[in-house]
Amino acid sequence: MLRKARILVIDDEEDICHFTKSVLERTGKFEVAVSTDSAKGIALAKTNQPDLVILDINMPDIDGGEVAQTLHEFKSTSDIPIIFLTGLLKKEEIENNSGKIGAHTYIAKPASPQELIEKIESALKIRD
């Protein structure tokens, strides 16, 4: 049996973490860890080496942009793809940019289970 892809969700909203974990684990394809704290999320990424990080931008302690920058600065986490899951952008804004802004994929909140799964599978295929 193939190894499940390891996903790390970093979002200060517990409901979003729970929803995302539940949706992804129900597929049987993913093993999901969550953190509602940016610094703990960074530490988890370093120790767990996830295949992909789903990251909120608007976080109370360290914002998602800084978390992404920090992950890219460490050799052990620099190649981990990041998908931003955010309420700061509207779906139309993201769609107008083909789902990407800069090098990162963005998903607008609230995200449908199908959209989450499709974006993750797409990011992981690009990485293979």
C-alpha positions in Angstrom: 0.0 0.0 0.0 1.2 3.5 -0.8 2.1 5.8 2.0 -0.5 8.5 2.8 0.6 12.0 2.0 1.4 14.0 5.1 -0.4 17.4 5.3 0.1 20.1 7.9 -2.7 22.6 8.4 -1.7 25.9 10.2 -4.7 28.0 10.9 -5.7 29.9 14.0 -9.4 28.9 13.5 -10.0 25.5 15.2 -13.1 24.9 13.1 -11.1 25.3 9.9 -8.4 22.9 11.2 -11.0 20.3 12.2 -13.0 20.6 8.9 -9.8 20.3 6.8 -8.4 17.4 8.8 -11.8 15.6 8.6 -12.3 16.2 4.9 -8.8 15.1 3.9 -8.6 12.0 6.2 -11.9 10.7 5.0 -10.4 10.3 1.5 -7.9 7.7 2.9 -5.1 9.4 1.0 -3.9 11.9 3.7 -2.5 11.9 7.2 -3.2 15.3 8.7 -1.6 17.2 11.5 -2.9 20.6 12.6 -1.7 23.6 14.6 -3.6 26.8 15.6 -0.3 28.5 16.5 2.2 29.7 13.9 5.4 29.0 15.9 4.2 25.5 16.8 3.3 25.0 13.2 6.8 25.9 12.0 8.2 23.5 14.6 5.8 20.7 13.5 6.9 21.2 9.9 10.6 20.9 10.8 10.0 17.7 12.8 7.3 16.0 10.8 8.5 16.9 7.3 5.0 17.1 5.7 4.5 16.7 2.0 2.4 19.9 1.9 1.4 22.7 4.2 -2.0 24.4 4.1 -1.5 27.8 5.7 -3.8 30.7 6.7 -2.4 34.2 6.0 -4.2 36.2 8.7 -2.7 34.7 11.9 -2.5 36.5 15.3 1.1 35.9 16.2 3.2 35.3 13.0 1.3 35.9 9.8 1.2 33.2 7.1 3.5 35.1 4.8 6.2 35.1 7.5 5.6 31.4 8.3 6.1 30.6 4.6 9.2 32.7 4.4 10.6 30.9 7.6 9.8 27.5 6.1 11.6 28.4 2.9 14.7 29.5 4.8 15.4 26.1 6.4 16.9 23.5 4.2 14.7 20.7 5.7 11.5 22.6 4.9 12.4 24.7 1.9 10.9 22.4 -0.7 7.6 21.8 1.0 4.8 23.2 -1.2 2.4 25.6 0.5 -1.2 26.3 -0.3 -2.6 29.4 1.3 -6.2 29.0 2.6 -7.4 32.6 3.2 -10.4 34.7 3.8 -8.4 37.8 2.7 -9.0 37.2 -1.0 -12.3 36.6 -2.9 -12.8 33.5 -5.0 -13.0 35.8 -8.1 -9.6 37.4 -7.3 -8.0 34.0 -7.1 -9.7 32.6 -10.2 -8.5 35.6 -12.2 -5.0 34.6 -11.4 -5.5 30.9 -12.1 -5.4 30.0 -8.4 -1.8 31.3 -8.0 -0.3 34.5 -6.7 3.4 34.5 -7.1 4.7 30.9 -6.7 2.0 29.9 -4.3 -1.5 28.4 -4.8 -4.3 30.1 -3.0 -7.8 28.9 -2.0 -10.4 31.3 -0.7 -12.4 30.5 2.4 -14.8 28.9 2.7 -13.3 26.1 0.5 -15.3 23.1 -0.7 -14.0 19.7 0.1 -13.6 19.0 -3.6 -11.6 22.2 -4.2 -9.3 21.4 -1.3 -8.6 17.9 -2.5 -8.1 18.9 -6.1 -5.6 21.7 -5.2 -3.6 19.4 -2.9 -3.5 16.5 -5.4 -2.4 19.0 -8.1 0.4 20.4 -5.9 1.7 17.0 -4.9 1.7 15.8 -8.6 3.8 18.9 -9.6 6.2 18.0 -6.8 6.7 14.3 -7.9 
